[in-house]
Amino acid sequence: MSIQSWTYILVGITFSIYIAIAIWSRVQSTREFYVAGGGVGAWANGMATAADWMSAASFISMAGIISFAGYDGAVYLMGWTGGYVLLALLLAPYLRKFGKFTVPEFIGDRYYSNNARLVAVFCALLVSFTYVAGQMRGVGIVFSRFLEVDINTGVIIGMLIVLFYAVLGGMKGITYTQVAQYCVLIFAFMVPAIFISIQMTGNPIPQLGFGSEISDGSTYLLEKLDNLNVELGFNKYTDNTKPLIDIFAITLALMVGTAGLPHVIVRFFTVKKVADARKSAGIALLLIAILYTTAPAVAAFARTNLLETISTKSYSDIPQWFKKWENTGLIKFDDLDNDGMIDYTNDDFNELYVDRDIMVLANPEIANLPNWVVALVAAGGLAAALSTAAGLLLVISASVSHDLIKRVYYPEISEKGELVAARISAFFAVCVAGYFGINPPGFVAAVVALAFGLAAASFFPAIVMGIFYKKMNKEGAICGMLAGIGIMLFYMLKFKFDFFGGGSSEDYWFGISPEGFGSVAMILNFIVSFVVMKFTSPTPKKIKDIVDNIRIPEYE
């Protein structure tokens, strides 16, 4: 069967499973809608957390970035995995014991202020919409290539599926759908990686194949890749080119941003008890490690295959996969010297544009793997994008219906009314997410990295101080969040989207790129919070008692 036929079959099967789970797990109460009734087991929550966290950026784009950036791409591996450890050990158990539905609710109650809640809602919406933009681009890429439908149509189909199970099942439906999506995405990521590792190195374990000799025994894979890069005028794959300060800043921003992501944090509100929050965090970390330890190998395999397949080849002789991807606009050939040859070089005469987001998705085709494996990767990419999109949409929905309507503007609303408001909010959130998918602001991982920077600048300091520093008052937290998110937005708009006069990389403050500036904004948040706290009224005793209570182990 053709790739398209296999894709229709596998995507159809997986989508049917997601819909069936949504119908089975439909909810009738706000507690089920927001936190799945607080009754999710540790293993189920661990798998759901892994799927929620491993978005299209992890599945589609991270290995693509590493394949182009080489050693420099390691910041994404270190930042995202390190951040999850930080979240699991430092925040998750305490937030679960606090026992709220959302991150803005924690901030509003801990800092005894609706103004703090409103600032947190604004930050949650900003982070979530920035993050969901990356997921929708991933959905559009998969649909446009593998199902050969218009990108706009693909985004709409994907969003309708998410809307169905998010609105019908809420967090309960999303949780069990994400369990299924984790199984799909990890299988889809590992199967082609194993195939290609055997093909290139003879080793069935990609993590070991990454450091092995190639099959003909002539050299090691990474040495071969270094030589291929140098021949074309690129830096060695194993060399780093980023300034040390930027590497440190990006890694830190991704770490603390991970620990401040509202759609990941809310997963720890769904378990039965604090012990389950700890267990599910550990389980999720193990499940995440499967993909994250494989990604560098996939990146090296993809880069090697790409360079060997198309560089200095005649355009008339290129394989069919190239022309298929060319139709999506994600790979382009511009014959500058009219000789019919593809010259892929690191200079002004480079004739080839390759979007990083195609590297994982196109890799099985480049390696001539069976059609069902190619289609499986498409189903996995959709699972990764939709699982995270669903979690983000629920955060947006809960922020509007629970934190704004229920807790601020209309406290007397009935539970049924709040549930209706949550579902209406989810619908409008889907429409906005669909717009971002149709008009994507950039490649997946770059957009997602900015979302992490926004979370680092706003939520992380407020949450950490809320748990571990009981003297922090509402004025300090509010001013800190506003300062952090404000400076991050300014920097992002100036250097990423050319607002406020724009600027090049030479103009970066302290030599730090927008992806890493969240670390600077986070430090500013802490400083402003402490300074303002010193000149304003102290935290009430009852709030200090609440903080003391959430830090006492449950058995006491």
Protein Blocks (a to p, Z undefined) as FASTA:
>chain_A
ZZklmmmmmmmmmmmmmmmmmmmmpcfbfklmmnnnopacfklmmmmmmmmmmcfklmmm
mmmmmmmnmmmlmmmmmmmmmmmmmmmmmmmmmmmmnopabfklmmmmmnopaklmmmmm
mmmmmmmmmmmmmmmmmmmmmmmmmnopafklmmmmmmmmmmmmmmmnmmmlmmmmmmmm
mmmmmmmmmmmmmmmmmmmnopablklmmmmccfkomacfklmmmmmmmmnopacfkbcf
bdfklmmmmmmmmmmmmmmmmklmmmmmmpmblklmmmmmmmmmmmmmmmmmmmmmmmmm
mmmmmmmmmgopafklpcfklmmmmmnopaccddfkonopacdddbfklcbdcdfklmmm
mmmmmnopafklmmmmmmmmmmmmmmmmmmmmmmmmmmmmmmmmmmmmmmmbcfklmmmm
mmmmmmmmmmmmmmmmmmccbdfklmmmmmmmmmmmmmmmmmmmmmmmmkbcfklmmmmm
mmmmmmmmmmmmmmmnopghiaafklpghhiafklmmmmmmmmmmmmmmmmmmmmccddf
klmmmmmmmmpcfkZZ
